[in-house]
Amino acid sequence: MMMAMNFSFDTLFFVIAVPAAISAGMLILLTLVVRNPITVPDALPSAGIVNK
């Protein structure tokens, strides 16, 4: 408890919120890529070369 009191709630908020925001952004990008298969070859140009 004493060590937890040394940290302010702002730092605790950023420690929890920043990784949550990054993971949420990655999930949104993942869902956008899955819903739009046309953007997949743009992200992976090697796949287009293999298909040719």
DOTI-918673 format. One record per atom (N, C-alpha, C, O, CB): residue number from 0; atom name; x negated, y, z negated. Coordinates in steps of 0.05 Angstrom, whole numbers, plus 5000, padded with zeros to 4 digits. Glycine has a CB too. Example, Ala and Ser with C-alpha at 12.3 -4.5 7.8 and 13.67 -1.06 7.14 Angstrom:
<marzas>
0,N,4736,4886,4844;
0,CA,4754,4910,4844;
0,C,4736,4934,4844;
0,O,4715,4934,4831;
0,CB,4774,4911,4819;
1,N,4743,4955,4858;
1,CA,4727,4979,4857;
1,C,4742,5001,4843;
1,O,4732,5023,4839;
1,CB,4718,4988,4886;
</marzas>
This chain:
<marzas>
0,N,4983,4976,5000;
0,CA,5000,5000,5000;
0,C,4983,5025,5000;
0,O,4989,5045,5014;
0,CB,5019,5000,4976;
1,N,4961,5025,4985;
1,CA,4944,5049,4983;
1,C,4930,5054,5010;
1,O,4928,5077,5018;
1,CB,4922,5045,4961;
2,N,4922,5033,5024;
2,CA,4909,5037,5050;
2,C,4930,5047,5070;
2,O,4923,5063,5088;
2,CB,4895,5011,5060;
3,N,4954,5038,5068;
3,CA,4975,5046,5087;
3,C,4982,5076,5083;
3,O,4990,5089,5102;
3,CB,5000,5029,5083;
4,N,4979,5085,5058;
4,CA,4985,5113,5053;
4,C,4965,5132,5065;
4,O,4971,5156,5070;
4,CB,4987,5118,5022;
5,N,4941,5122,5071;
5,CA,4920,5139,5083;
5,C,4928,5147,5111;
5,O,4921,5169,5121;
5,CB,4893,5125,5082;
6,N,4942,5129,5125;
6,CA,4950,5135,5153;
6,C,4976,5151,5153;
6,O,4995,5146,5137;
6,CB,4954,5109,5169;
7,N,4977,5171,5170;
7,CA,5001,5188,5171;
7,C,5021,5174,5190;
7,O,5015,5156,5205;
7,CB,4995,5216,5182;
8,N,5046,5183,5188;
8,CA,5067,5170,5205;
8,C,5063,5177,5234;
8,O,5072,5162,5252;
8,CB,5095,5179,5196;
9,N,5049,5199,5240;
9,CA,5044,5207,5268;
9,C,5026,5186,5281;
9,O,5031,5178,5304;
9,CB,5033,5235,5270;
10,N,5004,5179,5268;
10,CA,4986,5160,5279;
10,C,4999,5133,5282;
10,O,4995,5118,5301;
10,CB,4960,5158,5263;
11,N,5015,5125,5262;
11,CA,5030,5100,5263;
11,C,5049,5100,5286;
11,O,5052,5080,5300;
11,CB,5045,5094,5237;
12,N,5062,5123,5291;
12,CA,5081,5125,5314;
12,C,5066,5122,5340;
12,O,5076,5107,5358;
12,CB,5095,5152,5313;
13,N,5043,5135,5343;
13,CA,5028,5133,5368;
13,C,5017,5105,5372;
13,O,5016,5095,5395;
13,CB,5006,5153,5369;
14,N,5008,5092,5351;
14,CA,4998,5065,5353;
14,C,5019,5046,5362;
14,O,5013,5026,5377;
14,CB,4986,5055,5326;
15,N,5044,5051,5354;
15,CA,5066,5033,5363;
15,C,5078,5042,5389;
15,O,5085,5025,5406;
15,CB,5088,5032,5341;
16,N,5080,5068,5393;
16,CA,5095,5078,5417;
16,C,5078,5076,5442;
16,O,5089,5071,5464;
16,CB,5103,5107,5412;
17,N,5052,5081,5440;
17,CA,5036,5081,5465;
17,C,5035,5054,5478;
17,O,5040,5052,5502;
17,CB,5007,5091,5458;
18,N,5028,5032,5464;
18,CA,5029,5006,5477;
18,C,5057,4998,5486;
18,O,5060,4984,5506;
18,CB,5018,4984,5458;
19,N,5077,5006,5471;
19,CA,5105,5000,5479;
19,C,5112,5015,5505;
19,O,5125,5003,5523;
19,CB,5125,5008,5457;
20,N,5103,5040,5508;
20,CA,5109,5055,5532;
20,C,5093,5043,5556;
20,O,5104,5041,5578;
20,CB,5101,5084,5529;
21,N,5069,5034,5551;
21,CA,5053,5022,5573;
21,C,5066,4996,5582;
21,O,5068,4991,5606;
21,CB,5024,5017,5564;
22,N,5074,4979,5563;
22,CA,5086,4954,5570;
22,C,5113,4959,5584;
22,O,5120,4944,5602;
22,CB,5090,4936,5545;
23,N,5128,4979,5575;
23,CA,5153,4985,5588;
23,C,5149,4994,5617;
23,O,5163,4986,5635;
23,CB,5169,5007,5572;
24,N,5128,5011,5621;
24,CA,5122,5020,5648;
24,C,5114,4997,5666;
24,O,5121,4996,5689;
24,CB,5100,5041,5647;
25,N,5098,4978,5655;
25,CA,5090,4955,5671;
25,C,5114,4938,5678;
25,O,5116,4927,5700;
25,CB,5069,4938,5656;
26,N,5133,4935,5659;
26,CA,5157,4919,5665;
26,C,5174,4933,5686;
26,O,5185,4919,5704;
26,CB,5174,4916,5639;
27,N,5176,4959,5686;
27,CA,5191,4974,5706;
27,C,5178,4970,5733;
27,O,5192,4965,5753;
27,CB,5194,5004,5699;
28,N,5152,4972,5735;
28,CA,5138,4969,5760;
28,C,5141,4940,5770;
28,O,5144,4935,5794;
28,CB,5108,4975,5757;
29,N,5140,4921,5752;
29,CA,5144,4893,5759;
29,C,5171,4888,5771;
29,O,5174,4875,5792;
29,CB,5139,4874,5735;
30,N,5192,4899,5758;
30,CA,5219,4895,5768;
30,C,5223,4909,5795;
30,O,5237,4899,5812;
30,CB,5240,4906,5748;
31,N,5210,4932,5799;
31,CA,5213,4946,5824;
31,C,5199,4930,5846;
31,O,5209,4929,5869;
31,CB,5200,4974,5823;
32,N,5176,4918,5840;
32,CA,5162,4902,5861;
32,C,5179,4877,5867;
32,O,5180,4869,5890;
32,CB,5134,4894,5851;
33,N,5191,4865,5847;
33,CA,5207,4841,5852;
33,C,5232,4847,5868;
33,O,5240,4832,5885;
33,CB,5215,4827,5825;
34,N,5245,4870,5862;
34,CA,5269,4877,5876;
34,C,5263,4887,5905;
34,O,5280,4884,5922;
34,CB,5284,4899,5861;
35,N,5239,4897,5910;
35,CA,5232,4907,5936;
35,C,5208,4890,5947;
35,O,5185,4898,5943;
35,CB,5225,4937,5936;
36,N,5213,4868,5960;
36,CA,5191,4851,5969;
36,C,5175,4864,5991;
36,O,5153,4855,5997;
36,CB,5202,4824,5980;
37,N,5185,4886,6003;
37,CA,5171,4899,6024;
37,C,5145,4913,6013;
37,O,5126,4916,6028;
37,CB,5189,4920,6038;
38,N,5146,4921,5988;
38,CA,5123,4935,5977;
38,C,5100,4915,5969;
38,O,5078,4924,5962;
38,CB,5131,4951,5953;
39,N,5106,4889,5969;
39,CA,5086,4870,5960;
39,C,5062,4869,5979;
39,O,5039,4870,5969;
39,CB,5098,4842,5957;
40,N,5066,4868,6006;
40,CA,5042,4867,6023;
40,C,5026,4893,6021;
40,O,5002,4893,6026;
40,CB,5051,4863,6052;
41,N,5039,4916,6015;
41,CA,5024,4941,6012;
41,C,5005,4939,5988;
41,O,4982,4949,5989;
41,CB,5043,4965,6009;
42,N,5014,4926,5966;
42,CA,4997,4924,5943;
42,C,4976,4902,5947;
42,O,4954,4903,5935;
42,CB,5014,4917,5918;
43,N,4983,4882,5963;
43,CA,4964,4860,5968;
43,C,4958,4858,5998;
43,O,4971,4842,6012;
43,CB,4975,4833,5957;
44,N,4940,4874,6008;
44,CA,4934,4873,6037;
44,C,4922,4846,6046;
44,O,4924,4839,6069;
44,CB,4915,4895,6045;
45,N,4910,4831,6027;
45,CA,4898,4806,6035;
45,C,4920,4786,6043;
45,O,4914,4768,6059;
45,CB,4881,4794,6012;
46,N,4944,4788,6032;
46,CA,4966,4770,6039;
46,C,4973,4774,6068;
46,O,4979,4754,6082;
46,CB,4990,4775,6021;
47,N,4973,4799,6078;
47,CA,4980,4803,6106;
47,C,4959,4792,6125;
47,O,4966,4782,6146;
47,CB,4984,4833,6111;
48,N,4934,4792,6116;
48,CA,4913,4781,6133;
48,C,4915,4751,6134;
48,O,4910,4739,6155;
48,CB,4885,4789,6122;
49,N,4922,4739,6112;
49,CA,4925,4709,6111;
49,C,4949,4701,6128;
49,O,4947,4680,6142;
49,CB,4929,4699,6082;
50,N,4971,4716,6128;
50,CA,4994,4709,6144;
50,C,4988,4711,6174;
50,O,4999,4695,6190;
50,CB,5018,4727,6137;
51,N,4971,4729,6182;
51,CA,4963,4732,6210;
51,C,4945,4709,6218;
51,O,4936,4707,6241;
51,CB,4950,4759,6216;
</marzas>
